[in-house]
Amino acid sequence: MSNKLAIIASNGGLFDAYKVFNIATAAAATDTEVAIFFTFEGLNLIHKEAYGQLSMPVGKERLEQGFKAANVPSIPELVSMAQEMGVKIIACQMTMDVMNLKKEDFIDGIEVGGAVTFLDFAQDANVTLTF
Amino acid sequence: MISDKVLDATGLACPMPIVKTKKSIDELSSGQVLEVHATDKGAQNDLTAWAKKTGHEILDSKEEEGIYKFWIRKA
């Protein structure tokens, strides 16, 4: 059986970021090859300026205290751990064009590609998740 | 139980105990034993599943004053 996890990240809030990167780092730490395709609002999660200040859903701001109390790592910390463990980050070219974003607007070490770049990886992944 | 290395993952939230365990076990040689301390209540199930998937063996585990301790032998 293959040992690959393919994730599509298409939402751009703080909760979305935790869902994506917690699963990705846990999988990478469990000897699983991981690739994440960031598309539409999901691009926020790897945008140099945005990813350190992602917003909570409206009305949930009080949970900020809970995140601190639980000692949850920051998103930039999780992202760098993910990259250190070899998680492949693919930014969607089409969405970048629509939003007028350049590769330089994103964190280092990402790939830019189209849907087929991701599908090629996802083809033989044994788990595929969408967030 | 004798261990070759102790990892203090107390106070850390998921998925950090797993990530740190992975990094620590990478630094050991086959047959050596890693002792992990964690306070994350999910760690018990998570480390068991992690060991099953990665092939490392949990030799023993216990809870002492709110700290979960695991002894893992590297495959």
N, CA and C atoms of all chains as a GROMACS GRO file, in nm:
protein
  618
    1MET      N    1   0.085  -0.119   0.000
    1MET     CA    2   0.000   0.000   0.000
    1MET      C    3   0.088   0.124   0.000
    2SER      N    4   0.048   0.223  -0.078
    2SER     CA    5   0.126   0.347  -0.081
    2SER      C    6   0.111   0.419   0.053
    3ASN      N    7   0.202   0.509   0.078
    3ASN     CA    8   0.199   0.579   0.205
    3ASN      C    9   0.202   0.728   0.176
    4LYS      N   10   0.095   0.773   0.112
    4LYS     CA   11   0.090   0.912   0.067
    4LYS      C   12  -0.041   0.977   0.109
    5LEU      N   13  -0.030   1.100   0.152
    5LEU     CA   14  -0.147   1.179   0.191
    5LEU      C   15  -0.154   1.303   0.102
    6ALA      N   16  -0.266   1.321   0.036
    6ALA     CA   17  -0.286   1.437  -0.051
    6ALA      C   18  -0.394   1.526   0.010
    7ILE      N   19  -0.361   1.654   0.027
    7ILE     CA   20  -0.455   1.747   0.092
    7ILE      C   21  -0.484   1.864  -0.002
    8ILE      N   22  -0.610   1.903  -0.009
    8ILE     CA   23  -0.646   2.027  -0.078
    8ILE      C   24  -0.686   2.127   0.029
    9ALA      N   25  -0.620   2.243   0.032
    9ALA     CA   26  -0.652   2.348   0.129
    9ALA      C   27  -0.714   2.464   0.052
   10SER      N   28  -0.843   2.486   0.071
   10SER     CA   29  -0.910   2.589  -0.010
   10SER      C   30  -0.978   2.695   0.075
   11ASN      N   31  -0.950   2.694   0.206
   11ASN     CA   32  -1.007   2.797   0.294
   11ASN      C   33  -0.896   2.867   0.370
   12GLY      N   34  -0.920   2.993   0.407
   12GLY     CA   35  -0.809   3.075   0.452
   12GLY      C   36  -0.812   3.127   0.594
   13GLY      N   37  -0.890   3.066   0.682
   13GLY     CA   38  -0.895   3.116   0.820
   13GLY      C   39  -0.798   3.041   0.910
   14LEU      N   40  -0.786   3.089   1.033
   14LEU     CA   41  -0.695   3.027   1.129
   14LEU      C   42  -0.731   2.881   1.157
   15PHE      N   43  -0.860   2.856   1.174
   15PHE     CA   44  -0.901   2.718   1.203
   15PHE      C   45  -0.865   2.625   1.086
   16ASP      N   46  -0.886   2.678   0.966
   16ASP     CA   47  -0.854   2.598   0.847
   16ASP      C   48  -0.704   2.564   0.846
   17ALA      N   49  -0.622   2.663   0.883
   17ALA     CA   50  -0.478   2.642   0.884
   17ALA      C   51  -0.440   2.532   0.982
   18TYR      N   52  -0.500   2.532   1.101
   18TYR     CA   53  -0.469   2.427   1.199
   18TYR      C   54  -0.512   2.290   1.150
   19LYS      N   55  -0.629   2.285   1.088
   19LYS     CA   56  -0.676   2.155   1.039
   19LYS      C   57  -0.576   2.099   0.938
   20VAL      N   58  -0.533   2.185   0.846
   20VAL     CA   59  -0.443   2.141   0.741
   20VAL      C   60  -0.305   2.103   0.797
   21PHE      N   61  -0.246   2.191   0.874
   21PHE     CA   62  -0.107   2.169   0.914
   21PHE      C   63  -0.091   2.068   1.028
   22ASN      N   64  -0.192   2.055   1.114
   22ASN     CA   65  -0.183   1.950   1.217
   22ASN      C   66  -0.184   1.812   1.153
   23ILE      N   67  -0.275   1.792   1.061
   23ILE     CA   68  -0.284   1.663   0.994
   23ILE      C   69  -0.156   1.638   0.912
   24ALA      N   70  -0.111   1.743   0.843
   24ALA     CA   71   0.007   1.727   0.757
   24ALA      C   72   0.132   1.694   0.838
   25THR      N   73   0.154   1.765   0.949
   25THR     CA   74   0.274   1.737   1.028
   25THR      C   75   0.264   1.601   1.097
   26ALA      N   76   0.146   1.568   1.147
   26ALA     CA   77   0.129   1.437   1.212
   26ALA      C   78   0.156   1.325   1.112
   27ALA      N   79   0.108   1.342   0.990
   27ALA     CA   80   0.129   1.239   0.888
   27ALA      C   81   0.276   1.230   0.850
   28ALA      N   82   0.340   1.346   0.832
   28ALA     CA   83   0.482   1.344   0.795
   28ALA      C   84   0.564   1.279   0.905
   29ALA      N   85   0.526   1.300   1.030
   29ALA     CA   86   0.598   1.240   1.142
   29ALA      C   87   0.571   1.091   1.152
   30THR      N   88   0.474   1.044   1.078
   30THR     CA   89   0.438   0.902   1.079
   30THR      C   90   0.482   0.837   0.947
   31ASP      N   91   0.591   0.887   0.894
   31ASP     CA   92   0.651   0.831   0.772
   31ASP      C   93   0.558   0.829   0.652
   32THR      N   94   0.479   0.933   0.639
   32THR     CA   95   0.389   0.944   0.525
   32THR      C   96   0.436   1.061   0.437
   33GLU      N   97   0.433   1.038   0.308
   33GLU     CA   98   0.468   1.144   0.213
   33GLU      C   99   0.345   1.234   0.196
   34VAL      N  100   0.364   1.364   0.213
   34VAL     CA  101   0.249   1.455   0.213
   34VAL      C  102   0.266   1.565   0.109
   35ALA      N  103   0.161   1.593   0.035
   35ALA     CA  104   0.159   1.710  -0.053
   35ALA      C  105   0.028   1.785  -0.030
   36ILE      N  106   0.038   1.917  -0.024
   36ILE     CA  107  -0.081   2.000  -0.003
   36ILE      C  108  -0.093   2.097  -0.121
   37PHE      N  109  -0.213   2.101  -0.176
   37PHE     CA  110  -0.242   2.192  -0.286
   37PHE      C  111  -0.322   2.309  -0.229
   38PHE      N  112  -0.264   2.429  -0.235
   38PHE     CA  113  -0.330   2.547  -0.179
   38PHE      C  114  -0.398   2.624  -0.291
   39THR      N  115  -0.528   2.640  -0.279
   39THR     CA  116  -0.602   2.705  -0.385
   39THR      C  117  -0.706   2.801  -0.328
   40PHE      N  118  -0.744   2.901  -0.404
   40PHE     CA  119  -0.837   3.005  -0.359
   40PHE      C  120  -0.796   3.059  -0.221
   41GLU      N  121  -0.889   3.074  -0.128
   41GLU     CA  122  -0.852   3.135   0.000
   41GLU      C  123  -0.744   3.056   0.073
   42GLY      N  124  -0.728   2.931   0.036
   42GLY     CA  125  -0.623   2.849   0.097
   42GLY      C  126  -0.484   2.909   0.080
   43LEU      N  127  -0.467   2.991  -0.022
   43LEU     CA  128  -0.336   3.055  -0.044
   43LEU      C  129  -0.293   3.142   0.074
   44ASN      N  130  -0.392   3.193   0.148
   44ASN     CA  131  -0.360   3.270   0.270
   44ASN      C  132  -0.264   3.195   0.362
   45LEU      N  133  -0.282   3.063   0.368
   45LEU     CA  134  -0.210   2.983   0.467
   45LEU      C  135  -0.060   2.975   0.442
   46ILE      N  136  -0.019   3.015   0.321
   46ILE     CA  137   0.124   3.012   0.291
   46ILE      C  138   0.173   3.149   0.241
   47HIS      N  139   0.085   3.249   0.252
   47HIS     CA  140   0.122   3.384   0.209
   47HIS      C  141   0.208   3.448   0.318
   48LYS      N  142   0.325   3.498   0.276
   48LYS     CA  143   0.424   3.553   0.369
   48LYS      C  144   0.365   3.645   0.476
   49GLU      N  145   0.281   3.737   0.433
   49GLU     CA  146   0.227   3.833   0.530
   49GLU      C  147   0.102   3.782   0.599
   50ALA      N  148   0.022   3.707   0.526
   50ALA     CA  149  -0.108   3.665   0.582
   50ALA      C  150  -0.096   3.552   0.684
   51TYR      N  151  -0.002   3.459   0.661
   51TYR     CA  152  -0.008   3.334   0.739
   51TYR      C  153   0.023   3.351   0.887
   52GLY      N  154   0.084   3.464   0.924
   52GLY     CA  155   0.111   3.489   1.066
   52GLY      C  156  -0.003   3.561   1.136
   53GLN      N  157  -0.105   3.602   1.061
   53GLN     CA  158  -0.214   3.677   1.123
   53GLN      C  159  -0.349   3.636   1.066
   54LEU      N  160  -0.369   3.507   1.058
   54LEU     CA  161  -0.496   3.455   1.007
   54LEU      C  162  -0.606   3.482   1.109
   55SER      N  163  -0.726   3.503   1.058
   55SER     CA  164  -0.832   3.540   1.151
   55SER      C  165  -0.917   3.420   1.193
   56MET      N  166  -0.972   3.436   1.315
   56MET     CA  167  -1.064   3.336   1.367
   56MET      C  168  -1.201   3.364   1.306
   57PRO      N  169  -1.288   3.261   1.305
   57PRO     CA  170  -1.423   3.286   1.256
   57PRO      C  171  -1.490   3.394   1.344
   58VAL      N  172  -1.576   3.474   1.283
   58VAL     CA  173  -1.645   3.579   1.358
   58VAL      C  174  -1.722   3.517   1.475
   59GLY      N  175  -1.703   3.576   1.592
   59GLY     CA  176  -1.774   3.526   1.711
   59GLY      C  177  -1.693   3.425   1.791
   60LYS      N  178  -1.579   3.380   1.734
   60LYS     CA  179  -1.499   3.278   1.804
   60LYS      C  180  -1.371   3.338   1.863
   61GLU      N  181  -1.361   3.470   1.858
   61GLU     CA  182  -1.236   3.535   1.899
   61GLU      C  183  -1.195   3.498   2.042
   62ARG      N  184  -1.294   3.470   2.124
   62ARG     CA  185  -1.263   3.438   2.264
   62ARG      C  186  -1.178   3.310   2.276
   63LEU      N  187  -1.176   3.231   2.169
   63LEU     CA  188  -1.098   3.107   2.175
   63LEU      C  189  -0.948   3.134   2.173
   64GLU      N  190  -0.910   3.258   2.143
   64GLU     CA  191  -0.768   3.294   2.141
   64GLU      C  192  -0.701   3.254   2.272
   65GLN      N  193  -0.773   3.276   2.381
   65GLN     CA  194  -0.722   3.240   2.513
   65GLN      C  195  -0.700   3.089   2.522
   66GLY      N  196  -0.794   3.014   2.468
   66GLY     CA  197  -0.785   2.869   2.470
   66GLY      C  198  -0.664   2.819   2.393
   67PHE      N  199  -0.634   2.881   2.282
   67PHE     CA  200  -0.516   2.842   2.203
   67PHE      C  201  -0.389   2.864   2.285
   68LYS      N  202  -0.385   2.976   2.355
   68LYS     CA  203  -0.267   3.005   2.438
   68LYS      C  204  -0.254   2.904   2.550
   69ALA      N  205  -0.367   2.879   2.618
   69ALA     CA  206  -0.366   2.789   2.733
   69ALA      C  207  -0.323   2.648   2.692
   70ALA      N  208  -0.365   2.605   2.574
   70ALA     CA  209  -0.333   2.470   2.528
   70ALA      C  210  -0.192   2.462   2.470
   71ASN      N  211  -0.124   2.576   2.464
   71ASN     CA  212   0.013   2.580   2.413
   71ASN      C  213   0.022   2.526   2.270
   72VAL      N  214  -0.072   2.571   2.190
   72VAL     CA  215  -0.075   2.529   2.050
   72VAL      C  216   0.030   2.610   1.971
   73PRO      N  217   0.112   2.544   1.890
   73PRO     CA  218   0.214   2.618   1.815
   73PRO      C  219   0.151   2.715   1.716
   74SER      N  220   0.226   2.818   1.678
   74SER     CA  221   0.173   2.914   1.582
   74SER      C  222   0.172   2.850   1.442
   75ILE      N  223   0.096   2.909   1.352
   75ILE     CA  224   0.092   2.856   1.216
   75ILE      C  225   0.231   2.863   1.149
   76PRO      N  226   0.303   2.977   1.157
   76PRO     CA  227   0.437   2.977   1.097
   76PRO      C  228   0.528   2.866   1.153
   77GLU      N  229   0.515   2.836   1.282
   77GLU     CA  230   0.595   2.727   1.340
   77GLU      C  231   0.556   2.593   1.278
   78LEU      N  232   0.425   2.570   1.268
   78LEU     CA  233   0.378   2.443   1.211
   78LEU      C  234   0.421   2.430   1.065
   79VAL      N  235   0.414   2.540   0.992
   79VAL     CA  236   0.450   2.535   0.850
   79VAL      C  237   0.599   2.502   0.836
   80SER      N  238   0.683   2.564   0.919
   80SER     CA  239   0.825   2.534   0.902
   80SER      C  240   0.857   2.392   0.946
   81MET      N  241   0.786   2.341   1.046
   81MET     CA  242   0.806   2.200   1.082
   81MET      C  243   0.763   2.108   0.969
   82ALA      N  244   0.650   2.142   0.908
   82ALA     CA  245   0.600   2.061   0.797
   82ALA      C  246   0.704   2.058   0.685
   83GLN      N  247   0.758   2.173   0.652
   83GLN     CA  248   0.856   2.178   0.543
   83GLN      C  249   0.983   2.102   0.579
   84GLU      N  250   1.023   2.116   0.705
   84GLU     CA  251   1.142   2.045   0.752
   84GLU      C  252   1.126   1.894   0.736
   85MET      N  253   1.003   1.847   0.754
   85MET     CA  254   0.978   1.702   0.743
   85MET      C  255   0.943   1.661   0.600
   86GLY      N  256   0.959   1.754   0.507
   86GLY     CA  257   0.943   1.718   0.366
   86GLY      C  258   0.804   1.730   0.308
   87VAL      N  259   0.712   1.796   0.378
   87VAL     CA  260   0.578   1.816   0.323
   87VAL      C  261   0.589   1.907   0.200
   88LYS      N  262   0.530   1.860   0.090
   88LYS     CA  263   0.539   1.936  -0.034
   88LYS      C  264   0.423   2.035  -0.042
   89ILE      N  265   0.458   2.161  -0.067
   89ILE     CA  266   0.358   2.268  -0.072
   89ILE      C  267   0.343   2.315  -0.216
   90ILE      N  268   0.223   2.302  -0.269
   90ILE     CA  269   0.198   2.344  -0.406
   90ILE      C  270   0.095   2.457  -0.407
   91ALA      N  271   0.133   2.572  -0.464
   91ALA     CA  272   0.038   2.683  -0.475
   91ALA      C  273  -0.025   2.679  -0.613
   92CYS      N  274  -0.154   2.706  -0.616
   92CYS     CA  275  -0.230   2.698  -0.740
   92CYS      C  276  -0.201   2.818  -0.830
   93GLN      N  277  -0.144   2.789  -0.944
   93GLN     CA  278  -0.106   2.894  -1.040
   93GLN      C  279  -0.225   2.978  -1.085
   94MET      N  280  -0.333   2.910  -1.116
   94MET     CA  281  -0.450   2.982  -1.168
   94MET      C  282  -0.502   3.082  -1.066
   95THR      N  283  -0.514   3.039  -0.937
   95THR     CA  284  -0.564   3.132  -0.835
   95THR      C  285  -0.467   3.248  -0.815
   96MET      N  286  -0.337   3.217  -0.823
   96MET     CA  287  -0.237   3.322  -0.808
   96MET      C  288  -0.253   3.426  -0.917
   97ASP      N  289  -0.278   3.381  -1.039
   97ASP     CA  290  -0.298   3.474  -1.151
   97ASP      C  291  -0.423   3.560  -1.129
   98VAL      N  292  -0.530   3.494  -1.086
   98VAL     CA  293  -0.656   3.566  -1.062
   98VAL      C  294  -0.635   3.674  -0.954
   99MET      N  295  -0.560   3.638  -0.851
   99MET     CA  296  -0.541   3.730  -0.738
   99MET      C  297  -0.417   3.819  -0.757
  100ASN      N  298  -0.353   3.805  -0.871
  100ASN     CA  299  -0.234   3.884  -0.902
  100ASN      C  300  -0.124   3.866  -0.796
  101LEU      N  301  -0.096   3.740  -0.762
  101LEU     CA  302   0.008   3.709  -0.664
  101LEU      C  303   0.127   3.644  -0.733
  102LYS      N  304   0.246   3.675  -0.681
  102LYS     CA  305   0.368   3.618  -0.738
  102LYS      C  306   0.425   3.514  -0.642
  103LYS      N  307   0.512   3.430  -0.694
  103LYS     CA  308   0.574   3.327  -0.610
  103LYS      C  309   0.645   3.392  -0.491
  104GLU      N  310   0.702   3.511  -0.512
  104GLU     CA  311   0.775   3.582  -0.406
  104GLU      C  312   0.682   3.627  -0.292
  105ASP      N  313   0.552   3.630  -0.316
  105ASP     CA  314   0.459   3.671  -0.211
  105ASP      C  315   0.439   3.560  -0.108
  106PHE      N  316   0.491   3.443  -0.142
  106PHE     CA  317   0.468   3.327  -0.054
  106PHE      C  318   0.596   3.288   0.020
  107ILE      N  319   0.580   3.203   0.119
  107ILE     CA  320   0.695   3.154   0.195
  107ILE      C  321   0.791   3.080   0.101
  108ASP      N  322   0.914   3.066   0.143
  108ASP     CA  323   1.014   2.998   0.060
  108ASP      C  324   0.986   2.848   0.054
  109GLY      N  325   1.037   2.787  -0.048
  109GLY     CA  326   1.032   2.641  -0.056
  109GLY      C  327   0.903   2.584  -0.110
  110ILE      N  328   0.823   2.669  -0.176
  110ILE     CA  329   0.698   2.615  -0.231
  110ILE      C  330   0.716   2.587  -0.380
  111GLU      N  331   0.621   2.508  -0.431
  111GLU     CA  332   0.616   2.485  -0.575
  111GLU      C  333   0.492   2.555  -0.626
  112VAL      N  334   0.495   2.598  -0.749
  112VAL     CA  335   0.374   2.654  -0.809
  112VAL      C  336   0.333   2.558  -0.919
  113GLY      N  337   0.206   2.524  -0.922
  113GLY     CA  338   0.163   2.429  -1.024
  113GLY      C  339   0.015   2.436  -1.050
  114GLY      N  340  -0.026   2.362  -1.147
  114GLY     CA  341  -0.167   2.355  -1.181
  114GLY      C  342  -0.232   2.232  -1.120
  115ALA      N  343  -0.357   2.213  -1.152
  115ALA     CA  344  -0.432   2.103  -1.095
  115ALA      C  345  -0.367   1.968  -1.123
  116VAL      N  346  -0.307   1.956  -1.240
  116VAL     CA  347  -0.250   1.826  -1.277
  116VAL      C  348  -0.127   1.793  -1.193
  117THR      N  349  -0.054   1.898  -1.153
  117THR     CA  350   0.062   1.876  -1.065
  117THR      C  351   0.016   1.805  -0.937
  118PHE      N  352  -0.096   1.852  -0.884
  118PHE     CA  353  -0.149   1.790  -0.763
  118PHE      C  354  -0.209   1.653  -0.793
  119LEU      N  355  -0.284   1.645  -0.901
  119LEU     CA  356  -0.349   1.518  -0.934
  119LEU      C  357  -0.247   1.407  -0.956
  120ASP      N  358  -0.134   1.445  -1.013
  120ASP     CA  359  -0.030   1.347  -1.038
  120ASP      C  360   0.016   1.284  -0.906
  121PHE      N  361   0.025   1.367  -0.802
  121PHE     CA  362   0.062   1.315  -0.670
  121PHE      C  363  -0.055   1.239  -0.608
  122ALA      N  364  -0.175   1.297  -0.620
  122ALA     CA  365  -0.293   1.240  -0.553
  122ALA      C  366  -0.336   1.107  -0.614
  123GLN      N  367  -0.301   1.086  -0.740
  123GLN     CA  368  -0.340   0.964  -0.811
  123GLN      C  369  -0.318   0.836  -0.731
  124ASP      N  370  -0.202   0.827  -0.671
  124ASP     CA  371  -0.175   0.703  -0.596
  124ASP      C  372  -0.162   0.728  -0.445
  125ALA      N  373  -0.223   0.837  -0.398
  125ALA     CA  374  -0.226   0.860  -0.253
  125ALA      C  375  -0.333   0.770  -0.193
  126ASN      N  376  -0.308   0.715  -0.075
  126ASN     CA  377  -0.412   0.630  -0.016
  126ASN      C  378  -0.507   0.708   0.074
  127VAL      N  379  -0.474   0.834   0.103
  127VAL     CA  380  -0.567   0.920   0.176
  127VAL      C  381  -0.570   1.056   0.107
  128THR      N  382  -0.689   1.107   0.082
  128THR     CA  383  -0.702   1.241   0.026
  128THR      C  384  -0.802   1.319   0.111
  129LEU      N  385  -0.762   1.439   0.152
  129LEU     CA  386  -0.847   1.520   0.240
  129LEU      C  387  -0.868   1.658   0.178
  130THR      N  388  -0.983   1.714   0.206
  130THR     CA  389  -1.011   1.849   0.158
  130THR      C  390  -1.051   1.937   0.275
  131PHE      N  391  -0.987   2.052   0.285
  131PHE     CA  392  -1.022   2.146   0.392
  131PHE      C  393  -1.057   2.282   0.333
  132MET      N  394   1.249   0.131   3.386
  132MET     CA  395   1.304   0.078   3.261
  132MET      C  396   1.415   0.170   3.210
  133ILE      N  397   1.519   0.110   3.158
  133ILE     CA  398   1.633   0.190   3.111
  133ILE      C  399   1.605   0.246   2.972
  134SER      N  400   1.638   0.372   2.952
  134SER     CA  401   1.619   0.430   2.820
  134SER      C  402   1.748   0.496   2.776
  135ASP      N  403   1.764   0.508   2.644
  135ASP     CA  404   1.884   0.570   2.589
  135ASP      C  405   1.869   0.721   2.577
  136LYS      N  406   1.743   0.765   2.576
  136LYS     CA  407   1.719   0.909   2.558
  136LYS      C  408   1.582   0.940   2.617
  137VAL      N  409   1.568   1.057   2.678
  137VAL     CA  410   1.439   1.098   2.734
  137VAL      C  411   1.390   1.222   2.660
  138LEU      N  412   1.266   1.216   2.612
  138LEU     CA  413   1.206   1.332   2.546
  138LEU      C  414   1.099   1.391   2.637
  139ASP      N  415   1.119   1.517   2.673
  139ASP     CA  416   1.019   1.586   2.755
  139ASP      C  417   0.923   1.660   2.663
  140ALA      N  418   0.805   1.603   2.642
  140ALA     CA  419   0.705   1.668   2.557
  140ALA      C  420   0.588   1.716   2.642
  141THR      N  421   0.613   1.737   2.771
  141THR     CA  422   0.504   1.782   2.859
  141THR      C  423   0.466   1.925   2.823
  142GLY      N  424   0.338   1.954   2.836
  142GLY     CA  425   0.289   2.088   2.808
  142GLY      C  426   0.265   2.114   2.660
  143LEU      N  427   0.301   2.019   2.576
  143LEU     CA  428   0.284   2.040   2.431
  143LEU      C  429   0.152   1.982   2.382
  144ALA      N  430   0.091   2.055   2.289
  144ALA     CA  431  -0.037   2.011   2.232
  144ALA      C  432  -0.013   1.934   2.103
  145CYS      N  433  -0.111   1.853   2.067
  145CYS     CA  434  -0.110   1.780   1.940
  145CYS      C  435  -0.087   1.878   1.826
  146PRO      N  436  -0.004   1.848   1.728
  146PRO     CA  437   0.065   1.721   1.704
  146PRO      C  438   0.209   1.719   1.753
  147MET      N  439   0.246   1.815   1.840
  147MET     CA  440   0.386   1.828   1.878
  147MET      C  441   0.447   1.705   1.945
  148PRO      N  442   0.376   1.636   2.036
  148PRO     CA  443   0.440   1.517   2.095
  148PRO      C  444   0.481   1.414   1.988
  149ILE      N  445   0.400   1.399   1.886
  149ILE     CA  446   0.432   1.304   1.778
  149ILE      C  447   0.549   1.354   1.694
  150VAL      N  448   0.544   1.483   1.661
  150VAL     CA  449   0.652   1.541   1.579
  150VAL      C  450   0.786   1.530   1.652
  151LYS      N  451   0.784   1.561   1.781
  151LYS     CA  452   0.909   1.553   1.859
  151LYS      C  453   0.955   1.410   1.878
  152THR      N  454   0.860   1.320   1.896
  152THR     CA  455   0.895   1.178   1.910
  152THR      C  456   0.964   1.129   1.784
  153LYS      N  457   0.908   1.167   1.672
  153LYS     CA  458   0.966   1.128   1.542
  153LYS      C  459   1.110   1.181   1.530
  154LYS      N  460   1.130   1.309   1.566
  154LYS     CA  461   1.263   1.366   1.555
  154LYS      C  462   1.361   1.296   1.649
  155SER      N  463   1.315   1.266   1.771
  155SER     CA  464   1.403   1.202   1.868
  155SER      C  465   1.439   1.060   1.826
  156ILE      N  466   1.341   0.988   1.773
  156ILE     CA  467   1.368   0.849   1.737
  156ILE      C  468   1.464   0.843   1.618
  157ASP      N  469   1.459   0.946   1.533
  157ASP     CA  470   1.551   0.952   1.420
  157ASP      C  471   1.696   0.963   1.465
  158GLU      N  472   1.715   1.014   1.586
  158GLU     CA  473   1.852   1.032   1.635
  158GLU      C  474   1.906   0.907   1.704
  159LEU      N  475   1.821   0.807   1.722
  159LEU     CA  476   1.865   0.684   1.788
  159LEU      C  477   1.900   0.577   1.684
  160SER      N  478   1.968   0.472   1.731
  160SER     CA  479   1.996   0.360   1.643
  160SER      C  480   1.894   0.250   1.671
  161SER      N  481   1.883   0.160   1.577
  161SER     CA  482   1.790   0.049   1.589
  161SER      C  483   1.814  -0.026   1.721
  162GLY      N  484   1.707  -0.055   1.795
  162GLY     CA  485   1.719  -0.129   1.920
  162GLY      C  486   1.727  -0.040   2.043
  163GLN      N  487   1.763   0.088   2.021
  163GLN     CA  488   1.771   0.179   2.136
  163GLN      C  489   1.630   0.219   2.182
  164VAL      N  490   1.621   0.263   2.308
  164VAL     CA  491   1.490   0.292   2.366
  164VAL      C  492   1.474   0.442   2.395
  165LEU      N  493   1.365   0.495   2.348
  165LEU     CA  494   1.331   0.636   2.373
  165LEU      C  495   1.221   0.642   2.478
  166GLU      N  496   1.242   0.726   2.578
  166GLU     CA  497   1.140   0.747   2.681
  166GLU      C  498   1.073   0.881   2.655
  167VAL      N  499   0.941   0.879   2.642
  167VAL     CA  500   0.867   1.002   2.610
  167VAL      C  501   0.776   1.039   2.728
  168HIS      N  502   0.782   1.165   2.767
  168HIS     CA  503   0.690   1.216   2.870
  168HIS      C  504   0.597   1.317   2.804
  169ALA      N  505   0.467   1.299   2.824
  169ALA     CA  506   0.370   1.391   2.764
  169ALA      C  507   0.254   1.416   2.858
  170THR      N  508   0.190   1.531   2.841
  170THR     CA  509   0.071   1.560   2.921
  170THR      C  510  -0.053   1.568   2.833
  171ASP      N  511  -0.034   1.573   2.704
  171ASP     CA  512  -0.146   1.576   2.610
  171ASP      C  513  -0.224   1.445   2.622
  172LYS      N  514  -0.353   1.457   2.656
  172LYS     CA  515  -0.432   1.335   2.681
  172LYS      C  516  -0.447   1.251   2.554
  173GLY      N  517  -0.435   1.315   2.439
  173GLY     CA  518  -0.446   1.240   2.314
  173GLY      C  519  -0.322   1.158   2.284
  174ALA      N  520  -0.213   1.188   2.354
  174ALA     CA  521  -0.084   1.126   2.321
  174ALA      C  522  -0.087   0.974   2.336
  175GLN      N  523  -0.165   0.927   2.433
  175GLN     CA  524  -0.169   0.783   2.457
  175GLN      C  525  -0.214   0.707   2.332
  176ASN      N  526  -0.328   0.749   2.279
  176ASN     CA  527  -0.377   0.684   2.158
  176ASN      C  528  -0.290   0.716   2.038
  177ASP      N  529  -0.245   0.842   2.032
  177ASP     CA  530  -0.166   0.886   1.917
  177ASP      C  531  -0.034   0.810   1.907
  178LEU      N  532   0.035   0.796   2.018
  178LEU     CA  533   0.165   0.728   2.015
  178LEU      C  534   0.149   0.580   1.983
  179THR      N  535   0.040   0.522   2.032
  179THR     CA  536   0.013   0.381   2.001
  179THR      C  537  -0.008   0.363   1.850
  180ALA      N  538  -0.090   0.453   1.794
  180ALA     CA  539  -0.116   0.446   1.649
  180ALA      C  540   0.012   0.476   1.570
  181TRP      N  541   0.088   0.572   1.621
  181TRP     CA  542   0.213   0.611   1.554
  181TRP      C  543   0.309   0.493   1.549
  182ALA      N  544   0.322   0.422   1.662
  182ALA     CA  545   0.413   0.309   1.669
  182ALA      C  546   0.368   0.197   1.575
  183LYS      N  547   0.238   0.176   1.571
  183LYS     CA  548   0.182   0.071   1.484
  183LYS      C  549   0.217   0.100   1.338
  184LYS      N  550   0.204   0.226   1.301
  184LYS     CA  551   0.227   0.267   1.162
  184LYS      C  552   0.376   0.267   1.126
  185THR      N  553   0.461   0.310   1.220
  185THR     CA  554   0.602   0.326   1.188
  185THR      C  555   0.684   0.201   1.218
  186GLY      N  556   0.624   0.106   1.291
  186GLY     CA  557   0.694  -0.019   1.318
  186GLY      C  558   0.779  -0.018   1.444
  187HIS      N  559   0.783   0.094   1.515
  187HIS     CA  560   0.857   0.096   1.642
  187HIS      C  561   0.770   0.031   1.749
  188GLU      N  562   0.836  -0.015   1.855
  188GLU     CA  563   0.761  -0.095   1.953
  188GLU      C  564   0.746  -0.022   2.086
  189ILE      N  565   0.622  -0.011   2.133
  189ILE     CA  566   0.602   0.047   2.266
  189ILE      C  567   0.622  -0.066   2.367
  190LEU      N  568   0.728  -0.054   2.446
  190LEU     CA  569   0.761  -0.160   2.541
  190LEU      C  570   0.675  -0.149   2.665
  191ASP      N  571   0.647  -0.025   2.704
  191ASP     CA  572   0.571  -0.005   2.827
  191ASP      C  573   0.516   0.138   2.827
  192SER      N  574   0.408   0.157   2.900
  192SER     CA  575   0.358   0.294   2.919
  192SER      C  576   0.284   0.300   3.051
  193LYS      N  577   0.290   0.416   3.113
  193LYS     CA  578   0.215   0.434   3.237
  193LYS      C  579   0.190   0.581   3.263
  194GLU      N  580   0.095   0.607   3.354
  194GLU     CA  581   0.066   0.745   3.390
  194GLU      C  582   0.113   0.769   3.532
  195GLU      N  583   0.190   0.875   3.551
  195GLU     CA  584   0.236   0.910   3.685
  195GLU      C  585   0.209   1.057   3.712
  196GLU      N  586   0.123   1.085   3.804
  196GLU     CA  587   0.088   1.222   3.841
  196GLU      C  588   0.056   1.309   3.720
  197GLY      N  589  -0.031   1.257   3.636
  197GLY     CA  590  -0.075   1.337   3.521
  197GLY      C  591   0.022   1.338   3.404
  198ILE      N  592   0.135   1.269   3.417
  198ILE     CA  593   0.230   1.262   3.306
  198ILE      C  594   0.226   1.122   3.245
  199TYR      N  595   0.205   1.119   3.116
  199TYR     CA  596   0.204   0.990   3.046
  199TYR      C  597   0.346   0.959   3.003
  200LYS      N  598   0.391   0.838   3.038
  200LYS     CA  599   0.526   0.798   3.003
  200LYS      C  600   0.524   0.677   2.910
  201PHE      N  601   0.609   0.680   2.812
  201PHE     CA  602   0.615   0.573   2.713
  201PHE      C  603   0.762   0.532   2.692
  202TRP      N  604   0.782   0.404   2.674
  202TRP     CA  605   0.915   0.354   2.638
  202TRP      C  606   0.904   0.289   2.500
  203ILE      N  607   0.975   0.345   2.405
  203ILE     CA  608   0.960   0.299   2.266
  203ILE      C  609   1.092   0.249   2.214
  204ARG      N  610   1.094   0.126   2.165
  204ARG     CA  611   1.217   0.071   2.107
  204ARG      C  612   1.218   0.093   1.956
  205LYS      N  613   1.326   0.153   1.911
  205LYS     CA  614   1.336   0.183   1.769
  205LYS      C  615   1.350   0.055   1.687
  206ALA      N  616   1.274   0.047   1.580
  206ALA     CA  617   1.276  -0.072   1.494
  206ALA      C  618   1.409  -0.080   1.417
   0.00000   0.00000   0.00000
